[in-house]
Amino acid sequence: MIACGGAELINVEDFGIHEGISEVIFTTISPDGIPNAAPMGLHRKGGRLFARIYNSKTLENIMSKPVAAANIVDDPVLFVQSALSDAEPERFEYVEDFPVLKDAMGWILFECKCKKGETISVVELSPVKGKITTRKLKPVNRGFNAVIEASIYATRYVVFREQKYLEHIEYYNSIVKKCGGAREKKAMELLYELVGLKND
Ligand SMILES: Cc1cc2nc3c(=O)[nH]c(=O)nc-3n(C[C@H](O)[C@H](O)[C@H](O)COP(=O)(O)O)c2cc1C
């Protein structure tokens, strides 16, 4: 386990955060102390770290307390659950009163500076501290990747209810059936249930 603190001590490369967009789960806290978890893209471009966040619980929480933890997670069920409903309270643990996910392989705590937009806001992220709990070998699994893609389309489907998103979900479901393991299949079952669709 590696724990580090102080922005100058945190090298996000050590956390596997490379140039581009890494899919992580952001944890935040509401003014009345309720923890929240939601998948978000963590953008790294040049020296910049930021997120582009639509109006959501995560954004509200960051506006009231400008701190977020990027949890590095490899559980497809947790991605689906936190995208389409709420992670249960027992999924969280607290580091100096701030929620992170118990099952994260590691997390980075950020100070946030929010440039509020009408529908989407850009949140600049400065690392404050971080912890690496597990370093697992994770061979690429198309089933896992397909769950991530399907859950992005599912978050759009629940807002816009457009047929094209359903078609994407069904396509990715066929890959999960072919390449996924038990956890990926369970994640897709949960996705269909939370979106109110039949998975046959
Ligand atoms: C893999 C993945 C990545 C996502 N990335 C973003 C993102 O970068 N910005 C965003 O606003 N929503 C993103 N979403 C959608 C949010 O997670 C989703 O709208 C969620 O319900 C917001 O939850 P909240 O209201 O609890 O914050 C993503 C979803 C998934 C599955």
The ligand as a MOL file (V3000), in Angstrom:
LIG
                    3D

  0  0  0     0  0            999 V3000
M  V30 BEGIN CTAB
M  V30 COUNTS 31 33 0 0 0
M  V30 BEGIN ATOM
M  V30 1 C -18.2270 5.2950 -17.4370 0
M  V30 2 C -19.0540 6.5320 -17.2100 0
M  V30 3 C -18.4680 7.7810 -17.3370 0
M  V30 4 C -19.2090 8.9420 -17.1070 0
M  V30 5 N -18.5930 10.1610 -17.2350 0
M  V30 6 C -19.2890 11.2900 -16.9690 0
M  V30 7 C -18.6510 12.5680 -17.0670 0
M  V30 8 O -17.4630 12.6830 -17.3880 0
M  V30 9 N -19.3990 13.6700 -16.7790 0
M  V30 10 C -20.7210 13.5880 -16.4060 0
M  V30 11 O -21.3380 14.6230 -16.1350 0
M  V30 12 N -21.3470 12.3740 -16.3250 0
M  V30 13 C -20.6630 11.2390 -16.5900 0
M  V30 14 N -21.2900 10.0190 -16.5040 0
M  V30 15 C -22.7150 9.9690 -16.1320 0
M  V30 16 C -22.9280 10.0840 -14.6220 0
M  V30 17 O -22.1860 9.0970 -13.9160 0
M  V30 18 C -24.4220 9.8810 -14.3160 0
M  V30 19 O -25.1670 10.9190 -14.9100 0
M  V30 20 C -24.7290 9.7810 -12.8410 0
M  V30 21 O -26.0830 9.3810 -12.6880 0
M  V30 22 C -24.5450 11.0910 -12.0790 0
M  V30 23 O -24.8420 10.7840 -10.7320 0
M  V30 24 P -25.0340 11.8600 -9.5910 0
M  V30 25 O -26.3040 12.6470 -9.8930 0
M  V30 26 O -25.1710 11.0110 -8.3430 0
M  V30 27 O -23.8270 12.7330 -9.5880 0
M  V30 28 C -20.5790 8.8500 -16.7510 0
M  V30 29 C -21.1730 7.5870 -16.6310 0
M  V30 30 C -20.4280 6.4390 -16.8740 0
M  V30 31 C -21.0840 5.0990 -16.7370 0
M  V30 END ATOM
M  V30 BEGIN BOND
M  V30 1 1 1 2
M  V30 2 1 2 3
M  V30 3 2 2 30
M  V30 4 2 3 4
M  V30 5 1 4 5
M  V30 6 1 4 28
M  V30 7 2 5 6
M  V30 8 1 6 7
M  V30 9 1 6 13
M  V30 10 2 7 8
M  V30 11 1 7 9
M  V30 12 1 9 10
M  V30 13 2 10 11
M  V30 14 1 10 12
M  V30 15 2 12 13
M  V30 16 1 13 14
M  V30 17 1 14 15
M  V30 18 1 14 28
M  V30 19 1 15 16
M  V30 20 1 16 17
M  V30 21 1 16 18
M  V30 22 1 18 19
M  V30 23 1 18 20
M  V30 24 1 20 21
M  V30 25 1 20 22
M  V30 26 1 22 23
M  V30 27 1 23 24
M  V30 28 2 24 25
M  V30 29 1 24 26
M  V30 30 1 24 27
M  V30 31 2 28 29
M  V30 32 1 29 30
M  V30 33 1 30 31
M  V30 END BOND
M  V30 END CTAB
M  END
